[in-house]
Amino acid sequence: EYSMQLNASRIKVLQAQDDLVSNMMEAASKEVLNVSRDHNSYKKLLKGLIVQSLLRLKEPAVLLRCRKDDHHLVESVLESAKEEYAQKLQVHPPEIIVDHHIYLPPGPGHHNAHGPSW
């Protein structure tokens, strides 16, 4: 009986952890959707993600894939992202090729959240 109670207790803890992670994921999704609706904030986020990715990869050349809706925004922040990366690591800016053939899937629950292309 003690073993069954212990198992039940473990299951409750695991369920609570799962619920917490699910709630956090839902909140993060909503926040990203809100940020993606604000042109300037979203551009800043995209640039930060590109720089962060470059810092993790530390490669002289990379192929970048983005969502089709984000393509123009990504192109608009690419040079400044490359420069920021180069300054942080004291290296030459990397070559970044944006993939124009394969795009990441659109975000969940919104179609063209950015409205018309900028």
Backbone as XML, in Angstrom:
<?xml version="1.0"?>
<chain id="A" units="angstrom">
  <residue number="1" name="GLU">
    <atom name="N" x="0.820" y="-1.197" z="0.000"/>
    <atom name="CA" x="0.000" y="0.000" z="0.000"/>
    <atom name="C" x="0.866" y="1.265" z="0.000"/>
  </residue>
  <residue number="2" name="TYR">
    <atom name="N" x="1.929" y="1.249" z="0.768"/>
    <atom name="CA" x="2.838" y="2.397" z="0.810"/>
    <atom name="C" x="3.410" y="2.662" z="-0.587"/>
  </residue>
  <residue number="3" name="SER">
    <atom name="N" x="3.760" y="1.591" z="-1.285"/>
    <atom name="CA" x="4.312" y="1.694" z="-2.631"/>
    <atom name="C" x="3.303" y="2.343" z="-3.585"/>
  </residue>
  <residue number="4" name="MET">
    <atom name="N" x="2.036" y="1.976" z="-3.448"/>
    <atom name="CA" x="0.996" y="2.556" z="-4.304"/>
    <atom name="C" x="0.827" y="4.044" z="-4.009"/>
  </residue>
  <residue number="5" name="GLN">
    <atom name="N" x="0.880" y="4.412" z="-2.719"/>
    <atom name="CA" x="0.755" y="5.818" z="-2.344"/>
    <atom name="C" x="1.944" y="6.620" z="-2.868"/>
  </residue>
  <residue number="6" name="LEU">
    <atom name="N" x="3.124" y="6.019" z="-2.763"/>
    <atom name="CA" x="4.323" y="6.679" z="-3.256"/>
    <atom name="C" x="4.234" y="6.899" z="-4.769"/>
  </residue>
  <residue number="7" name="ASN">
    <atom name="N" x="3.785" y="5.892" z="-5.489"/>
    <atom name="CA" x="3.606" y="6.020" z="-6.939"/>
    <atom name="C" x="2.567" y="7.085" z="-7.279"/>
  </residue>
  <residue number="8" name="ALA">
    <atom name="N" x="1.455" y="7.087" z="-6.559"/>
    <atom name="CA" x="0.405" y="8.082" z="-6.789"/>
    <atom name="C" x="0.950" y="9.484" z="-6.543"/>
  </residue>
  <residue number="9" name="SER">
    <atom name="N" x="1.758" y="9.622" z="-5.510"/>
    <atom name="CA" x="2.361" y="10.909" z="-5.190"/>
    <atom name="C" x="3.314" y="11.351" z="-6.306"/>
  </residue>
  <residue number="10" name="ARG">
    <atom name="N" x="4.112" y="10.434" z="-6.801"/>
    <atom name="CA" x="5.037" y="10.746" z="-7.902"/>
    <atom name="C" x="4.273" y="11.157" z="-9.152"/>
  </residue>
  <residue number="11" name="ILE">
    <atom name="N" x="3.193" y="10.465" z="-9.427"/>
    <atom name="CA" x="2.379" y="10.796" z="-10.600"/>
    <atom name="C" x="1.797" y="12.200" z="-10.465"/>
  </residue>
  <residue number="12" name="LYS">
    <atom name="N" x="1.348" y="12.559" z="-9.262"/>
    <atom name="CA" x="0.809" y="13.906" z="-9.034"/>
    <atom name="C" x="1.885" y="14.963" z="-9.270"/>
  </residue>
  <residue number="13" name="VAL">
    <atom name="N" x="3.097" y="14.703" z="-8.781"/>
    <atom name="CA" x="4.196" y="15.653" z="-8.969"/>
    <atom name="C" x="4.514" y="15.795" z="-10.456"/>
  </residue>
  <residue number="14" name="LEU">
    <atom name="N" x="4.598" y="14.677" z="-11.165"/>
    <atom name="CA" x="4.880" y="14.720" z="-12.598"/>
    <atom name="C" x="3.781" y="15.448" z="-13.365"/>
  </residue>
  <residue number="15" name="GLN">
    <atom name="N" x="2.527" y="15.224" z="-12.978"/>
    <atom name="CA" x="1.411" y="15.901" z="-13.636"/>
    <atom name="C" x="1.474" y="17.406" z="-13.385"/>
  </residue>
  <residue number="16" name="ALA">
    <atom name="N" x="1.811" y="17.789" z="-12.150"/>
    <atom name="CA" x="1.931" y="19.213" z="-11.822"/>
    <atom name="C" x="3.059" y="19.851" z="-12.636"/>
  </residue>
  <residue number="17" name="GLN">
    <atom name="N" x="4.179" y="19.151" z="-12.773"/>
    <atom name="CA" x="5.286" y="19.662" z="-13.576"/>
    <atom name="C" x="4.872" y="19.804" z="-15.036"/>
  </residue>
  <residue number="18" name="ASP">
    <atom name="N" x="4.168" y="18.810" z="-15.547"/>
    <atom name="CA" x="3.706" y="18.852" z="-16.926"/>
    <atom name="C" x="2.745" y="20.017" z="-17.146"/>
  </residue>
  <residue number="19" name="ASP">
    <atom name="N" x="1.836" y="20.228" z="-16.202"/>
    <atom name="CA" x="0.894" y="21.348" z="-16.294"/>
    <atom name="C" x="1.636" y="22.682" z="-16.296"/>
  </residue>
  <residue number="20" name="LEU">
    <atom name="N" x="2.645" y="22.796" z="-15.446"/>
    <atom name="CA" x="3.423" y="24.030" z="-15.358"/>
    <atom name="C" x="4.143" y="24.311" z="-16.678"/>
  </residue>
  <residue number="21" name="VAL">
    <atom name="N" x="4.779" y="23.290" z="-17.237"/>
    <atom name="CA" x="5.480" y="23.457" z="-18.509"/>
    <atom name="C" x="4.487" y="23.821" z="-19.614"/>
  </residue>
  <residue number="22" name="SER">
    <atom name="N" x="3.339" y="23.173" z="-19.641"/>
    <atom name="CA" x="2.319" y="23.483" z="-20.650"/>
    <atom name="C" x="1.852" y="24.927" z="-20.528"/>
  </residue>
  <residue number="23" name="ASN">
    <atom name="N" x="1.619" y="25.377" z="-19.302"/>
    <atom name="CA" x="1.195" y="26.762" z="-19.082"/>
    <atom name="C" x="2.271" y="27.753" z="-19.517"/>
  </residue>
  <residue number="24" name="MET">
    <atom name="N" x="3.524" y="27.426" z="-19.225"/>
    <atom name="CA" x="4.623" y="28.305" z="-19.629"/>
    <atom name="C" x="4.738" y="28.370" z="-21.151"/>
  </residue>
  <residue number="25" name="MET">
    <atom name="N" x="4.579" y="27.230" z="-21.810"/>
    <atom name="CA" x="4.651" y="27.201" z="-23.273"/>
    <atom name="C" x="3.516" y="28.026" z="-23.889"/>
  </residue>
  <residue number="26" name="GLU">
    <atom name="N" x="2.338" y="27.899" z="-23.322"/>
    <atom name="CA" x="1.190" y="28.661" z="-23.825"/>
    <atom name="C" x="1.413" y="30.160" z="-23.629"/>
  </residue>
  <residue number="27" name="ALA">
    <atom name="N" x="1.912" y="30.540" z="-22.458"/>
    <atom name="CA" x="2.180" y="31.955" z="-22.186"/>
    <atom name="C" x="3.263" y="32.490" z="-23.123"/>
  </residue>
  <residue number="28" name="ALA">
    <atom name="N" x="4.303" y="31.701" z="-23.352"/>
    <atom name="CA" x="5.379" y="32.123" z="-24.251"/>
    <atom name="C" x="4.856" y="32.277" z="-25.676"/>
  </residue>
  <residue number="29" name="SER">
    <atom name="N" x="4.001" y="31.362" z="-26.106"/>
    <atom name="CA" x="3.417" y="31.443" z="-27.449"/>
    <atom name="C" x="2.613" y="32.727" z="-27.610"/>
  </residue>
  <residue number="30" name="LYS">
    <atom name="N" x="1.821" y="33.048" z="-26.607"/>
    <atom name="CA" x="1.015" y="34.270" z="-26.657"/>
    <atom name="C" x="1.910" y="35.502" z="-26.683"/>
  </residue>
  <residue number="31" name="GLU">
    <atom name="N" x="2.978" y="35.485" z="-25.900"/>
    <atom name="CA" x="3.887" y="36.630" z="-25.850"/>
    <atom name="C" x="4.599" y="36.819" z="-27.189"/>
  </residue>
  <residue number="32" name="VAL">
    <atom name="N" x="5.041" y="35.725" z="-27.791"/>
    <atom name="CA" x="5.692" y="35.820" z="-29.103"/>
    <atom name="C" x="4.705" y="36.345" z="-30.138"/>
  </residue>
  <residue number="33" name="LEU">
    <atom name="N" x="3.462" y="35.905" z="-30.072"/>
    <atom name="CA" x="2.448" y="36.405" z="-30.994"/>
    <atom name="C" x="2.261" y="37.909" z="-30.801"/>
  </residue>
  <residue number="34" name="ASN">
    <atom name="N" x="2.221" y="38.367" z="-29.550"/>
    <atom name="CA" x="2.092" y="39.799" z="-29.278"/>
    <atom name="C" x="3.293" y="40.570" z="-29.810"/>
  </residue>
  <residue number="35" name="VAL">
    <atom name="N" x="4.492" y="40.053" z="-29.578"/>
    <atom name="CA" x="5.701" y="40.721" z="-30.057"/>
    <atom name="C" x="5.715" y="40.747" z="-31.577"/>
  </residue>
  <residue number="36" name="SER">
    <atom name="N" x="5.271" y="39.665" z="-32.205"/>
    <atom name="CA" x="5.308" y="39.604" z="-33.670"/>
    <atom name="C" x="4.363" y="40.618" z="-34.309"/>
  </residue>
  <residue number="37" name="ARG">
    <atom name="N" x="3.427" y="41.122" z="-33.558"/>
    <atom name="CA" x="2.494" y="42.138" z="-34.084"/>
    <atom name="C" x="3.086" y="43.543" z="-34.005"/>
  </residue>
  <residue number="38" name="ASP">
    <atom name="N" x="4.118" y="43.721" z="-33.181"/>
    <atom name="CA" x="4.786" y="45.017" z="-33.041"/>
    <atom name="C" x="6.038" y="44.989" z="-33.917"/>
  </residue>
  <residue number="39" name="HIS">
    <atom name="N" x="5.989" y="45.693" z="-35.020"/>
    <atom name="CA" x="7.045" y="45.659" z="-36.033"/>
    <atom name="C" x="8.442" y="45.870" z="-35.440"/>
  </residue>
  <residue number="40" name="ASN">
    <atom name="N" x="8.635" y="46.922" z="-34.671"/>
    <atom name="CA" x="9.969" y="47.230" z="-34.137"/>
    <atom name="C" x="10.443" y="46.189" z="-33.137"/>
  </residue>
  <residue number="41" name="SER">
    <atom name="N" x="9.565" y="45.761" z="-32.255"/>
    <atom name="CA" x="9.942" y="44.740" z="-31.273"/>
    <atom name="C" x="10.284" y="43.431" z="-31.964"/>
  </residue>
  <residue number="42" name="TYR">
    <atom name="N" x="9.529" y="43.093" z="-32.989"/>
    <atom name="CA" x="9.756" y="41.830" z="-33.683"/>
    <atom name="C" x="11.073" y="41.860" z="-34.452"/>
  </residue>
  <residue number="43" name="LYS">
    <atom name="N" x="11.379" y="43.007" z="-35.079"/>
    <atom name="CA" x="12.664" y="43.142" z="-35.769"/>
    <atom name="C" x="13.814" y="42.967" z="-34.782"/>
  </residue>
  <residue number="44" name="LYS">
    <atom name="N" x="13.670" y="43.578" z="-33.623"/>
    <atom name="CA" x="14.707" y="43.480" z="-32.587"/>
    <atom name="C" x="14.858" y="42.025" z="-32.127"/>
  </residue>
  <residue number="45" name="LEU">
    <atom name="N" x="13.735" y="41.338" z="-31.958"/>
    <atom name="CA" x="13.764" y="39.930" z="-31.558"/>
    <atom name="C" x="14.454" y="39.079" z="-32.622"/>
  </residue>
  <residue number="46" name="LEU">
    <atom name="N" x="14.097" y="39.277" z="-33.889"/>
    <atom name="CA" x="14.710" y="38.503" z="-34.969"/>
    <atom name="C" x="16.215" y="38.731" z="-35.031"/>
  </residue>
  <residue number="47" name="LYS">
    <atom name="N" x="16.621" y="39.982" z="-34.916"/>
    <atom name="CA" x="18.055" y="40.288" z="-34.941"/>
    <atom name="C" x="18.760" y="39.592" z="-33.782"/>
  </residue>
  <residue number="48" name="GLY">
    <atom name="N" x="18.173" y="39.672" z="-32.600"/>
    <atom name="CA" x="18.764" y="39.023" z="-31.430"/>
    <atom name="C" x="18.875" y="37.521" z="-31.600"/>
  </residue>
  <residue number="49" name="LEU">
    <atom name="N" x="17.858" y="36.912" z="-32.186"/>
    <atom name="CA" x="17.893" y="35.465" z="-32.424"/>
    <atom name="C" x="18.972" y="35.088" z="-33.436"/>
  </residue>
  <residue number="50" name="ILE">
    <atom name="N" x="19.131" y="35.916" z="-34.457"/>
    <atom name="CA" x="20.170" y="35.646" z="-35.461"/>
    <atom name="C" x="21.553" y="35.752" z="-34.824"/>
  </residue>
  <residue number="51" name="VAL">
    <atom name="N" x="21.783" y="36.825" z="-34.058"/>
    <atom name="CA" x="23.083" y="37.003" z="-33.395"/>
    <atom name="C" x="23.347" y="35.851" z="-32.434"/>
  </residue>
  <residue number="52" name="GLN">
    <atom name="N" x="22.350" y="35.501" z="-31.646"/>
    <atom name="CA" x="22.498" y="34.401" z="-30.689"/>
    <atom name="C" x="22.845" y="33.096" z="-31.407"/>
  </residue>
  <residue number="53" name="SER">
    <atom name="N" x="22.192" y="32.841" z="-32.516"/>
    <atom name="CA" x="22.473" y="31.625" z="-33.288"/>
    <atom name="C" x="23.893" y="31.638" z="-33.841"/>
  </residue>
  <residue number="54" name="LEU">
    <atom name="N" x="24.313" y="32.789" z="-34.353"/>
    <atom name="CA" x="25.681" y="32.899" z="-34.865"/>
    <atom name="C" x="26.701" y="32.663" z="-33.757"/>
  </residue>
  <residue number="55" name="LEU">
    <atom name="N" x="26.427" y="33.196" z="-32.578"/>
    <atom name="CA" x="27.338" y="33.006" z="-31.448"/>
    <atom name="C" x="27.428" y="31.541" z="-31.043"/>
  </residue>
  <residue number="56" name="ARG">
    <atom name="N" x="26.328" y="30.835" z="-31.154"/>
    <atom name="CA" x="26.338" y="29.402" z="-30.816"/>
    <atom name="C" x="27.084" y="28.587" z="-31.870"/>
  </residue>
  <residue number="57" name="LEU">
    <atom name="N" x="26.884" y="28.935" z="-33.134"/>
    <atom name="CA" x="27.483" y="28.156" z="-34.218"/>
    <atom name="C" x="28.968" y="28.470" z="-34.428"/>
  </residue>
  <residue number="58" name="LYS">
    <atom name="N" x="29.304" y="29.756" z="-34.334"/>
    <atom name="CA" x="30.684" y="30.218" z="-34.562"/>
    <atom name="C" x="31.255" y="29.689" z="-35.878"/>
  </residue>
  <residue number="59" name="GLU">
    <atom name="N" x="30.477" y="29.831" z="-36.930"/>
    <atom name="CA" x="30.887" y="29.384" z="-38.261"/>
    <atom name="C" x="31.096" y="30.604" z="-39.157"/>
  </residue>
  <residue number="60" name="PRO">
    <atom name="N" x="32.011" y="30.515" z="-40.122"/>
    <atom name="CA" x="32.240" y="31.649" z="-41.023"/>
    <atom name="C" x="31.135" y="31.823" z="-42.072"/>
  </residue>
  <residue number="61" name="ALA">
    <atom name="N" x="30.338" y="30.780" z="-42.294"/>
    <atom name="CA" x="29.236" y="30.857" z="-43.262"/>
    <atom name="C" x="28.084" y="29.987" z="-42.769"/>
  </residue>
  <residue number="62" name="VAL">
    <atom name="N" x="26.865" y="30.517" z="-42.896"/>
    <atom name="CA" x="25.687" y="29.768" z="-42.452"/>
    <atom name="C" x="24.547" y="29.932" z="-43.456"/>
  </residue>
  <residue number="63" name="LEU">
    <atom name="N" x="23.668" y="28.950" z="-43.457"/>
    <atom name="CA" x="22.429" y="29.003" z="-44.228"/>
    <atom name="C" x="21.319" y="29.294" z="-43.228"/>
  </residue>
  <residue number="64" name="LEU">
    <atom name="N" x="20.585" y="30.374" z="-43.452"/>
    <atom name="CA" x="19.544" y="30.788" z="-42.516"/>
    <atom name="C" x="18.177" y="30.487" z="-43.116"/>
  </residue>
  <residue number="65" name="ARG">
    <atom name="N" x="17.343" y="29.828" z="-42.337"/>
    <atom name="CA" x="15.958" y="29.584" z="-42.747"/>
    <atom name="C" x="15.041" y="30.340" z="-41.808"/>
  </residue>
  <residue number="66" name="CYS">
    <atom name="N" x="14.016" y="30.932" z="-42.389"/>
    <atom name="CA" x="13.055" y="31.692" z="-41.596"/>
    <atom name="C" x="11.654" y="31.403" z="-42.126"/>
  </residue>
  <residue number="67" name="ARG">
    <atom name="N" x="10.668" y="31.979" z="-41.461"/>
    <atom name="CA" x="9.302" y="31.857" z="-41.961"/>
    <atom name="C" x="9.167" y="32.758" z="-43.190"/>
  </residue>
  <residue number="68" name="LYS">
    <atom name="N" x="8.322" y="32.364" z="-44.107"/>
    <atom name="CA" x="8.133" y="33.152" z="-45.332"/>
    <atom name="C" x="7.678" y="34.576" z="-44.997"/>
  </residue>
  <residue number="69" name="ASP">
    <atom name="N" x="6.794" y="34.699" z="-44.021"/>
    <atom name="CA" x="6.296" y="36.020" z="-43.617"/>
    <atom name="C" x="7.400" y="36.903" z="-43.046"/>
  </residue>
  <residue number="70" name="ASP">
    <atom name="N" x="8.454" y="36.284" z="-42.521"/>
    <atom name="CA" x="9.536" y="37.037" z="-41.874"/>
    <atom name="C" x="10.692" y="37.352" z="-42.812"/>
  </residue>
  <residue number="71" name="HIS">
    <atom name="N" x="10.625" y="36.868" z="-44.026"/>
    <atom name="CA" x="11.756" y="36.971" z="-44.947"/>
    <atom name="C" x="12.268" y="38.403" z="-45.090"/>
  </residue>
  <residue number="72" name="HIS">
    <atom name="N" x="11.387" y="39.355" z="-45.348"/>
    <atom name="CA" x="11.819" y="40.744" z="-45.549"/>
    <atom name="C" x="12.383" y="41.345" z="-44.264"/>
  </residue>
  <residue number="73" name="LEU">
    <atom name="N" x="11.792" y="41.001" z="-43.129"/>
    <atom name="CA" x="12.322" y="41.503" z="-41.862"/>
    <atom name="C" x="13.709" y="40.935" z="-41.586"/>
  </residue>
  <residue number="74" name="VAL">
    <atom name="N" x="13.885" y="39.657" z="-41.850"/>
    <atom name="CA" x="15.196" y="39.027" z="-41.650"/>
    <atom name="C" x="16.232" y="39.715" z="-42.532"/>
  </residue>
  <residue number="75" name="GLU">
    <atom name="N" x="15.895" y="39.922" z="-43.787"/>
    <atom name="CA" x="16.824" y="40.596" z="-44.704"/>
    <atom name="C" x="17.179" y="41.994" z="-44.194"/>
  </residue>
  <residue number="76" name="SER">
    <atom name="N" x="16.209" y="42.674" z="-43.588"/>
    <atom name="CA" x="16.449" y="44.045" z="-43.136"/>
    <atom name="C" x="17.364" y="44.133" z="-41.914"/>
  </residue>
  <residue number="77" name="VAL">
    <atom name="N" x="17.485" y="43.067" z="-41.135"/>
    <atom name="CA" x="18.342" y="43.105" z="-39.938"/>
    <atom name="C" x="19.633" y="42.305" z="-40.115"/>
  </residue>
  <residue number="78" name="LEU">
    <atom name="N" x="19.798" y="41.678" z="-41.254"/>
    <atom name="CA" x="20.927" y="40.771" z="-41.466"/>
    <atom name="C" x="22.285" y="41.452" z="-41.324"/>
  </residue>
  <residue number="79" name="GLU">
    <atom name="N" x="22.464" y="42.587" z="-41.977"/>
    <atom name="CA" x="23.766" y="43.267" z="-41.922"/>
    <atom name="C" x="24.122" y="43.692" z="-40.501"/>
  </residue>
  <residue number="80" name="SER">
    <atom name="N" x="23.151" y="44.268" z="-39.793"/>
    <atom name="CA" x="23.457" y="44.705" z="-38.426"/>
    <atom name="C" x="23.697" y="43.512" z="-37.507"/>
  </residue>
  <residue number="81" name="ALA">
    <atom name="N" x="23.023" y="42.387" z="-37.755"/>
    <atom name="CA" x="23.255" y="41.177" z="-36.954"/>
    <atom name="C" x="24.663" y="40.646" z="-37.202"/>
  </residue>
  <residue number="82" name="LYS">
    <atom name="N" x="25.091" y="40.641" z="-38.470"/>
    <atom name="CA" x="26.443" y="40.181" z="-38.804"/>
    <atom name="C" x="27.494" y="41.072" z="-38.146"/>
  </residue>
  <residue number="83" name="GLU">
    <atom name="N" x="27.269" y="42.377" z="-38.183"/>
    <atom name="CA" x="28.220" y="43.316" z="-37.580"/>
    <atom name="C" x="28.287" y="43.143" z="-36.064"/>
  </residue>
  <residue number="84" name="GLU">
    <atom name="N" x="27.128" y="42.976" z="-35.440"/>
    <atom name="CA" x="27.106" y="42.786" z="-33.987"/>
    <atom name="C" x="27.866" y="41.515" z="-33.603"/>
  </residue>
  <residue number="85" name="TYR">
    <atom name="N" x="27.637" y="40.455" z="-34.339"/>
    <atom name="CA" x="28.344" y="39.195" z="-34.100"/>
    <atom name="C" x="29.853" y="39.397" z="-34.250"/>
  </residue>
  <residue number="86" name="ALA">
    <atom name="N" x="30.267" y="40.042" z="-35.340"/>
    <atom name="CA" x="31.690" y="40.256" z="-35.611"/>
    <atom name="C" x="32.341" y="41.091" z="-34.511"/>
  </residue>
  <residue number="87" name="GLN">
    <atom name="N" x="31.633" y="42.107" z="-34.027"/>
    <atom name="CA" x="32.171" y="42.945" z="-32.949"/>
    <atom name="C" x="32.317" y="42.157" z="-31.657"/>
  </residue>
  <residue number="88" name="LYS">
    <atom name="N" x="31.331" y="41.346" z="-31.339"/>
    <atom name="CA" x="31.374" y="40.588" z="-30.086"/>
    <atom name="C" x="32.524" y="39.591" z="-30.063"/>
  </residue>
  <residue number="89" name="LEU">
    <atom name="N" x="32.794" y="38.949" z="-31.197"/>
    <atom name="CA" x="33.834" y="37.918" z="-31.239"/>
    <atom name="C" x="35.151" y="38.418" z="-31.822"/>
  </residue>
  <residue number="90" name="GLN">
    <atom name="N" x="35.177" y="39.680" z="-32.263"/>
    <atom name="CA" x="36.376" y="40.244" z="-32.880"/>
    <atom name="C" x="36.833" y="39.388" z="-34.070"/>
  </residue>
  <residue number="91" name="VAL">
    <atom name="N" x="35.876" y="39.084" z="-34.948"/>
    <atom name="CA" x="36.143" y="38.295" z="-36.153"/>
    <atom name="C" x="35.523" y="39.013" z="-37.350"/>
  </residue>
  <residue number="92" name="HIS">
    <atom name="N" x="35.779" y="38.488" z="-38.528"/>
    <atom name="CA" x="35.133" y="39.025" z="-39.728"/>
    <atom name="C" x="33.657" y="38.640" z="-39.705"/>
  </residue>
  <residue number="93" name="PRO">
    <atom name="N" x="32.796" y="39.491" z="-40.250"/>
    <atom name="CA" x="31.375" y="39.131" z="-40.316"/>
    <atom name="C" x="31.191" y="37.836" z="-41.106"/>
  </residue>
  <residue number="94" name="PRO">
    <atom name="N" x="30.284" y="36.995" z="-40.669"/>
    <atom name="CA" x="30.069" y="35.727" z="-41.375"/>
    <atom name="C" x="29.279" y="35.940" z="-42.665"/>
  </residue>
  <residue number="95" name="GLU">
    <atom name="N" x="29.376" y="34.981" z="-43.543"/>
    <atom name="CA" x="28.538" y="34.983" z="-44.737"/>
    <atom name="C" x="27.233" y="34.294" z="-44.357"/>
  </residue>
  <residue number="96" name="ILE">
    <atom name="N" x="26.124" y="34.977" z="-44.572"/>
    <atom name="CA" x="24.821" y="34.393" z="-44.256"/>
    <atom name="C" x="24.012" y="34.323" z="-45.541"/>
  </residue>
  <residue number="97" name="ILE">
    <atom name="N" x="23.616" y="33.127" z="-45.882"/>
    <atom name="CA" x="22.771" y="32.916" z="-47.057"/>
    <atom name="C" x="21.369" y="32.602" z="-46.552"/>
  </residue>
  <residue number="98" name="VAL">
    <atom name="N" x="20.413" y="33.423" z="-46.954"/>
    <atom name="CA" x="19.024" y="33.185" z="-46.569"/>
    <atom name="C" x="18.417" y="32.226" z="-47.583"/>
  </residue>
  <residue number="99" name="ASP">
    <atom name="N" x="17.867" y="31.138" z="-47.083"/>
    <atom name="CA" x="17.262" y="30.120" z="-47.947"/>
    <atom name="C" x="15.951" y="30.661" z="-48.519"/>
  </residue>
  <residue number="100" name="HIS">
    <atom name="N" x="15.893" y="30.775" z="-49.838"/>
    <atom name="CA" x="14.693" y="31.291" z="-50.509"/>
    <atom name="C" x="13.800" y="30.164" z="-51.024"/>
  </residue>
  <residue number="101" name="HIS">
    <atom name="N" x="14.169" y="28.927" z="-50.725"/>
    <atom name="CA" x="13.409" y="27.786" z="-51.241"/>
    <atom name="C" x="12.675" y="27.012" z="-50.155"/>
  </residue>
  <residue number="102" name="ILE">
    <atom name="N" x="13.302" y="26.889" z="-49.006"/>
    <atom name="CA" x="12.685" y="26.144" z="-47.905"/>
    <atom name="C" x="12.482" y="27.111" z="-46.746"/>
  </residue>
  <residue number="103" name="TYR">
    <atom name="N" x="11.235" y="27.257" z="-46.326"/>
    <atom name="CA" x="10.903" y="28.161" z="-45.227"/>
    <atom name="C" x="10.454" y="27.365" z="-44.009"/>
  </residue>
  <residue number="104" name="LEU">
    <atom name="N" x="10.621" y="27.967" z="-42.850"/>
    <atom name="CA" x="10.085" y="27.375" z="-41.630"/>
    <atom name="C" x="8.565" y="27.481" z="-41.679"/>
  </residue>
  <residue number="105" name="PRO">
    <atom name="N" x="7.859" y="26.604" z="-40.975"/>
    <atom name="CA" x="6.391" y="26.681" z="-40.993"/>
    <atom name="C" x="5.903" y="27.947" z="-40.296"/>
  </residue>
  <residue number="106" name="PRO">
    <atom name="N" x="4.717" y="28.425" z="-40.676"/>
    <atom name="CA" x="4.158" y="29.611" z="-40.017"/>
    <atom name="C" x="3.875" y="29.324" z="-38.554"/>
  </residue>
  <residue number="107" name="GLY">
    <atom name="N" x="3.813" y="30.388" z="-37.771"/>
    <atom name="CA" x="3.523" y="30.240" z="-36.348"/>
    <atom name="C" x="2.136" y="29.680" z="-36.120"/>
  </residue>
  <residue number="108" name="PRO">
    <atom name="N" x="1.925" y="29.029" z="-34.983"/>
    <atom name="CA" x="0.617" y="28.434" z="-34.696"/>
    <atom name="C" x="-0.452" y="29.502" z="-34.470"/>
  </residue>
  <residue number="109" name="GLY">
    <atom name="N" x="-1.597" y="29.280" z="-35.040"/>
    <atom name="CA" x="-2.768" y="30.091" z="-34.736"/>
    <atom name="C" x="-2.833" y="31.461" z="-35.354"/>
  </residue>
  <residue number="110" name="HIS">
    <atom name="N" x="-1.904" y="31.811" z="-36.233"/>
    <atom name="CA" x="-2.050" y="33.107" z="-36.889"/>
    <atom name="C" x="-1.481" y="33.027" z="-38.294"/>
  </residue>
  <residue number="111" name="HIS">
    <atom name="N" x="-2.227" y="33.606" z="-39.209"/>
    <atom name="CA" x="-1.798" y="33.637" z="-40.598"/>
    <atom name="C" x="-1.450" y="35.074" z="-40.924"/>
  </residue>
  <residue number="112" name="ASN">
    <atom name="N" x="-0.227" y="35.266" z="-41.338"/>
    <atom name="CA" x="0.256" y="36.590" z="-41.711"/>
    <atom name="C" x="0.000" y="37.606" z="-40.604"/>
  </residue>
  <residue number="113" name="ALA">
    <atom name="N" x="0.502" y="37.305" z="-39.412"/>
    <atom name="CA" x="0.282" y="38.169" z="-38.253"/>
    <atom name="C" x="0.902" y="39.541" z="-38.430"/>
  </residue>
  <residue number="114" name="HIS">
    <atom name="N" x="1.822" y="39.672" z="-39.383"/>
    <atom name="CA" x="2.494" y="40.946" z="-39.573"/>
    <atom name="C" x="1.747" y="41.856" z="-40.525"/>
  </residue>
  <residue number="115" name="GLY">
    <atom name="N" x="0.647" y="41.382" z="-41.047"/>
    <atom name="CA" x="-0.079" y="42.177" z="-42.014"/>
    <atom name="C" x="0.678" y="42.195" z="-43.327"/>
  </residue>
  <residue number="116" name="PRO">
    <atom name="N" x="0.572" y="43.282" z="-44.079"/>
    <atom name="CA" x="1.268" y="43.343" z="-45.358"/>
    <atom name="C" x="2.782" y="43.349" z="-45.158"/>
  </residue>
  <residue number="117" name="SER">
    <atom name="N" x="3.510" y="42.926" z="-46.168"/>
    <atom name="CA" x="4.975" y="42.922" z="-46.082"/>
    <atom name="C" x="5.475" y="44.345" z="-45.954"/>
  </residue>
  <residue number="118" name="TRP">
    <atom name="N" x="6.515" y="44.521" z="-45.146"/>
    <atom name="CA" x="7.075" y="45.862" z="-44.951"/>
    <atom name="C" x="8.148" y="46.127" z="-45.925"/>
  </residue>
</chain>
